[in-house]
Amino acid sequence: MSRPTLADTLPERQARALARAVRIEWATIAFLAAAITAVGLTVGNSQAMRAAWIEDLLSLAPPIAFLVAVRVIAMPATRRYPYGFFRSVGVAHLVAGVALFTMGAILIVESVTALILAERPPIGSVELFGQTVWLGWIMMAVMALTIPLPIYFGRVKMKLARELHNKVLYADADMNKADWMTAVGTIVGVGGIGLGLWWMDAAAATFIAGSILWDGVKNTRAAITDLMDTTATTFDDAHHHPDADAVHDYLSSLPWVAEVRTRTRDQGQFFHVEAFVLPVRGRAPSLRKLADAQEGCRRLDWKLHDVVVVPVAEFPANAMARSTDPES
């Protein structure tokens, strides 16, 4: 009997999006392998080229983390892990964020030090087909070739991240944006050396390192807050997720429900919802009604994977009311 996969638990549309995301991530890894090799062969003494090469290496973390998480998240719950392995997406997100933050910090120290010490990186020449070619031209040509695909990958992954509510995919799309911006910054830095502006190389490296560090801060902060069970947000952490309000509206429409409060947490790609309902006086729900209410909540959205409906006489202090007025 084959092991269930994440695609088996998703609706058809999201399963197709997941299959495409997996293909895109494998394509990203293949592209990065080629880019890392090409940039590594031409890195020379340029600080900006070195920073770009290291960023390409780090760019492997999000797609690898995504592909591993997709395999792990579908594993069935066990006695040791009774809530399943949904948190694997959050763990992968945290690993990618910490790697970005650490390397960004190291590169900033190195780049700023080079700028302060006024280090002038020499860029030599190579013999190609009997001609002497300045290595800077080759560096800039290689970096120019690494620009188009990250732009394409980033746009596709952003759409898929929204469709799948997958924050690792969103972090990877963000990383692709940093990749092509890094390539542009490196071209400017190497070009500056060619024009005699030695400081432009270290300045470009500092800009690249700052971009890596900021990506690390954003993704680490988002991963930690999700792992600490912050209330569920949209895939880009920009807004309160509307699914919690949908649960409020559905349960409030039931004739035996007087009032609703919820606690909703994001487990990576799926939500866990605790819905506390205050029954109408004299209309305590049967077990059948509670089971129907729970199933009705799950049907609202595929992300509402784990929903518990609890009748209470008094709401827990930290349970939340609907975020906005449904009539507004």
N, C-alpha and C positions, 0 to 999 in steps of 0.2 A: 504494500500500500504506500503510495507516494505521500510525502509530507505536504500539508497545505501551504500555499503561498499567499502573500499579501493580496495578489490579484483575485484570489478566490473569495476574499471577504469584501470586495468592492463592487459597486454597481458597474454595469458594462462600460459606461462612458469613462469613469475614473480608472477602470482596469486598462482601457486603451491608453489613457494618459500616462499611467504608470509604465506600461510597456514602452511608450515613446521616451519617457524620462530615463529609463534604464539604457535604451539605445544611445540617447544623447550623452549620458555619463560615460559610457564606454568610448564613444567618439571623442569626448573631451580628454579622456586618459590617453588615447592614441595620439591626439594632437599635441598634448603636453609632453609626451615622451619625445616626439620629433622636435618640439620647440626647445626643450631642455638640452637635447643633444646639440642642436644648431647654435644656441646661445652659448653653451659651455665651450664649444670649439672656437668661438670668436670673442670671449669675454675680455681677454687682454688685461690691461691695468686699469680699465675704466671702473670707477666706483659705481656709476649708474648701471653699467652692464652687469656688474656683480650683483647689485641689488635686484635687478630684473630677473637674473638667473635664479636667485634664491626664492623670489616670489613665485616663479614658475614651479619650482620644486614644491613650495607650500600649497600651490593651487591643486596639487594632487589630493590633498587631505579631504576636501569636501566631497568630490565624486566618489572616492573610495569609501568614506564614511557613509554616504547615501546607499551605495550598493550593499555594504555590510548590513546596514540597518534594515533595508528591505528584506533581507534574508532572515534576520533575527526576529523582527517584529511579528512575523506570522507564526512563530513557534507557539504551541499550545501551552496554557498555564500548567504549572506543576505544583506539587505540595510545597516546594521551597519558594516558588515564585507564583503565589496564588492569583496575582493580578495580571499575569502574563508578562510579555516582554515589550509592551508598547513604549516604555521609557527608552528603548534603545535609540530611537530617533533623537531624543533629548541628549543622551550621552554622546552620540556622534556629533551633534551640534556643539556641545561643550568642548570636545576634543579639537574640533576644527577652529573654534574661537580662541582657545588657549594657545594653539600653535601659531596662529596669526599674531596674537598679541606679543608673545615672547620674541618672535623673530623681528617684528616691527620695532620693538624696543632696542634690540641689539643693533639693528641696522641704523637706527637714528643716532645712537652713541657713536658708531663708527663714522658715519657720514659727517656729523657735526664736528667730530674731532679732526677729520681730514680738512674740513673747511677752515677751522680755527688755525691749524698748523700750516695752512696754505700749501698742501701737498699738490704737486703738479704731475698728474699721471701721464707717462709717456705712451703714445700710441704709435707703434712702428709701421712698417710696410711688409708686404708679402709679395712673392713672385707668383703671378698667375698667367699661364700661357705665354711666358716669356716677357711679361710686362710687370713693372713694379706698381703695385696698387696700395694706396694708403689703407690700413686696416679699418680705419673709421668708416670708410664707405661700405665695407662689408658688414660691419656692425650695424649700421643704419639700415642696410638692405634687409638683413635678417630680422631686425625688430619690426620693420614695415610689413614683412610677410606674416608676422604674428598678430597683426591688428584685426583683420576682417573676421576670422572665425570666432574669437571671443565675443565680438559684438553680436554675431548670429546666435551663438550658444546662450549668451546672457538673456537675449530677448525671448527665446524659446523657453528657457528654464523659468523665467519670471511668470509666463503664462501657465506653465505646468505647476509651479509652486502654488499659484492661486487656485487652480483646479483641484489639486490634491491636498491643499492645506499642509504643505510640507516645508518646514522652516530650514532644513538642511539644504533643500533645493534652492530656497530663497537665498541662503548664505552663499551658495555656489554661484548663483546669478550675480550676486554682489561682487564676488571674487572675480568673475569674468570681466566685469566693468573695470575693476582695479587693474586687471591684466592689460587691457588695451590702453588704459590711461598710462600705465607704467611704460608700455612700449613707446608711446608718444613722448613721454618725459625723457626716456633714454636717448631717443633720436635728438632731442633738443640738447641734452647734455653732451653727447659725443660731438654733435655739430659745433657746440660752443668751443670745445677743445681745438677743433680744426680751425676756428676763427681766432684762436689765441686767447679765448676767454676761459682760462683754466678752471675758474671757480664754478662755472656752469655745470660741470660734471658732478661735483660734490653737492651743489644745490639741487640738481635733479634727483640725486640719490636720496637726499633728505626729504624731498617731496614724495618720492616713491615710498620711503620708509614710513612717512606720516600717513600715507594712504593705507598701508598694511596695518599699522598700529590702530587706526580708526576702525578698520574692518574687524580687527580683533576685539576691540572694546565693545563695539555694537553686538557682535555675535556672542561673546562671552556673557555679557550682561543679559541678553535675551535668553540664552540657554539656562543660566542660573535661575532667573526668575521663573521660567517654566518648570524647572526641576523642583523649585520651592513652592509649586502649586499656586502661582499667581492666577488670578481669574483669567479665563480664556480670552484670547485676543485673536484678531485676524492674522493671516500668515506673515504679514510684515510688521506685526506688533503696533500698528498705527491706531487701531480702533478696538473697542469692546466687541466681542464676536456676537452676531445677531442670533445665534442658535439658542443662547440662554433666554433671550426675550421670546423666542418662538415657543419654548417649553412653557414659559409663564402664560403666554396667550392661550396655548392649547389647554393646559390644565385649568385655567380660569374659566374656560368655556364649558367645562363639565358641570352638570346641574348640582352635584353633591359637594362641589368645592367652593368654599367661601373666600379663601385667600391663599396665596402661594409665595414661597421664598425658595431660593435655590443656592447651591454652591456648585460651580462648574470649574473643572480644571482640565487643562490641556495635557494629554498624555503623549504628545508627539505628533500624532496624526488623527487621533480619535479623542473624543471628550468623555469624561466621567462626570455624570450629573447626579447630585443628590437633590431631589425635589421634595420639599416639606410642604404638606398641604393641610390647611385648617378646614375640616369638614363643616358643612352647614349644620347648625344645631339640630340634633335629632335624625341626621342622615349619615351616620357612620358608614363608611364604605365596606363592602364585602371583599373577600380576597379576590374574587373574580373581577370586581371593578378596579381594584388596584393593579391586577395583572393587565387588564385592558388599557388602563391609563399609561402603564409603563411601556406597553407595546406601541401605543399611539405616539408617545414621545419619540421612540426609536424610529418610527416611520417618517418623522419630520425631516431628518437629514441622515445620510449614511455615517456622518462623523459622530452622531450620538450613539456610540457603540454600547456604552455601559450606563444605564439609567436606573436609578432607584427612587421609587415614590414612597414617601413615608408620611402617614397621617400623624399629626401632632396636636397637642392641646395648646402648646406654646412654641414659637419659633426659636431656634438657636440664635444666640446673639449676633453671630457673624454671617448668618444666612442673608442673601441679598434680594431686594425687591426688584421689579422690572427696571431696567436702566433708563427707559424713556417712557413718556406718556403715550400709550398706543393710539390715542386719539389725535396726537400732534402730527 
